[in-house]
Amino acid sequence: MADIAANEMNYADTNGDGVVNDQDDITVDHYEDLGLFCDYNDDDVIDPCEMYQCVVDYENSWRATNCPEFGDAYCPDVPFVCPTCPGAWTCGDIATHTECIVAYFDTDGNGVVDPSDNIDPE
C-alpha cells in the first residue's frame, strides 16, 4: 500500500512540493476526488500521510464489500513522516503500553489476560 500511495503522490504532486494541492497540474475532477476522500484534516492539501491513509481506507472499503471474512488491512508502520499533535501516542507508544499492561495483568504467564489471571478487582 505504501507503493501505491507513493505512486499516486508522484503522479499527482506535479510541482514536487511534497503535497497535492490546487497548484498541481492535475484535472479538477482528480483534485476534487482526492480532496473529498483523502483530505482528512480539510486543509485543501493532501500530504503523503493522508494519501497513505486514503489507500488503506480504500482497500478496507473494498475488502468489506468483496471479502468481509478477511477483515481490515492494518498498517501500523506509515512509511512517511507524519505530523502529530503534541502528546499523541504513536503506534510504538501504544505497543509499548499494551505490552506493559498485558505483562502486569497476565499473572499466570500464558500471554493473555483472561479469567485465569489473579487480578484484584479493586
C-alpha positions as CSV (number, residue, x, y, z in Angstrom):
1,M,0.0,0.0,0.0
2,A,3.0,2.3,0.6
3,D,4.0,1.8,-3.0
4,I,0.5,2.7,-4.3
5,A,0.4,5.8,-2.1
6,A,3.9,6.9,-3.2
7,N,3.0,6.3,-6.9
8,E,-0.2,8.4,-6.5
9,M,1.8,11.2,-4.8
10,N,4.4,11.1,-7.5
11,Y,1.7,11.3,-10.2
12,A,-0.5,14.0,-8.6
13,D,2.2,16.1,-7.0
14,T,3.3,17.6,-10.3
15,N,5.2,20.5,-8.9
16,G,7.2,18.4,-6.5
17,D,6.4,20.3,-3.3
18,G,5.6,17.2,-1.4
19,V,1.8,17.7,-1.3
20,V,-1.1,17.6,-3.6
21,N,-3.0,20.9,-3.8
22,D,-4.6,23.2,-6.3
23,Q,-1.1,24.2,-7.5
24,D,-0.5,20.8,-9.1
25,D,-1.2,20.2,-12.8
26,I,-4.0,17.5,-12.4
27,T,-7.6,17.7,-13.6
28,V,-10.0,19.5,-11.4
29,D,-12.1,16.2,-11.0
30,H,-9.0,14.3,-9.9
31,Y,-8.1,17.0,-7.3
32,E,-11.7,17.2,-6.1
33,D,-11.9,13.4,-5.7
34,L,-8.6,13.3,-3.8
35,G,-9.9,16.2,-1.6
36,L,-13.2,14.5,-0.9
37,F,-11.7,11.1,0.0
38,C,-8.2,11.9,1.2
39,D,-8.0,15.4,2.8
40,Y,-8.6,14.2,6.3
41,N,-7.9,17.5,8.0
42,D,-9.8,19.6,5.5
43,D,-6.9,21.9,4.7
44,D,-7.2,21.6,0.9
45,V,-3.8,19.9,0.9
46,I,-3.2,16.1,0.6
47,D,0.1,15.2,2.3
48,P,1.8,11.7,1.9
49,C,0.3,10.5,5.2
50,E,-3.2,11.4,4.1
51,M,-2.6,9.7,0.8
52,Y,-1.3,6.6,2.6
53,Q,-4.3,6.5,4.9
54,C,-6.6,7.0,1.9
55,V,-5.1,4.0,0.2
56,V,-5.5,1.9,3.4
57,D,-9.1,3.1,3.8
58,Y,-9.9,2.4,0.1
59,E,-8.5,-1.1,0.5
60,N,-10.6,-1.7,3.6
61,S,-13.7,-0.5,1.9
62,W,-13.1,-2.9,-1.0
63,R,-12.5,-5.7,1.4
64,A,-15.7,-5.0,3.4
65,T,-17.6,-5.3,0.1
66,N,-15.8,-8.1,-1.6
67,C,-14.3,-10.3,1.1
68,P,-15.5,-9.3,4.6
69,E,-14.3,-12.5,6.1
70,F,-10.7,-11.3,5.8
71,G,-11.2,-8.1,7.9
72,D,-9.4,-4.8,7.5
73,A,-5.8,-4.3,6.5
74,Y,-3.9,-3.0,9.4
75,C,-0.8,-1.0,8.5
76,P,0.7,0.5,11.7
77,D,4.1,1.5,10.2
78,V,3.3,4.5,8.0
79,P,6.3,4.8,5.7
80,F,6.1,8.7,5.7
81,V,6.9,11.3,8.3
82,C,3.6,12.4,9.6
83,P,2.8,15.4,11.7
84,T,1.3,14.6,15.1
85,C,-0.3,16.7,17.8
86,P,1.8,17.1,21.0
87,G,1.2,14.3,23.4
88,A,-0.4,12.0,20.9
89,W,0.7,8.4,21.1
90,T,2.4,6.8,18.2
91,C,1.8,3.2,17.2
92,G,5.1,2.4,19.0
93,D,3.9,4.1,22.2
94,I,0.6,2.1,22.0
95,A,2.5,-1.2,21.5
96,T,4.8,-0.4,24.5
97,H,1.9,0.5,26.8
98,T,0.0,-2.6,25.7
99,E,2.9,-4.9,26.4
100,C,3.3,-3.4,29.9
101,I,-0.4,-3.7,30.6
102,V,-0.5,-7.3,29.5
103,A,2.6,-8.2,31.4
104,Y,1.1,-6.6,34.6
105,F,-2.2,-8.4,34.4
106,D,-1.1,-11.7,32.9
107,T,-0.3,-13.2,36.3
108,D,-0.3,-16.8,35.0
109,G,2.2,-16.1,32.2
110,N,0.1,-17.6,29.4
111,G,0.5,-14.5,27.2
112,V,-3.1,-13.3,27.5
113,V,-5.2,-11.5,30.1
114,D,-8.0,-13.9,30.9
115,P,-10.2,-15.2,33.8
116,S,-7.4,-17.5,35.0
117,D,-5.3,-14.5,35.9
118,N,-5.2,-13.5,39.6
119,I,-6.4,-9.9,39.2
120,D,-7.6,-7.9,42.2
121,P,-10.9,-6.2,41.2
122,E,-10.1,-3.3,43.5
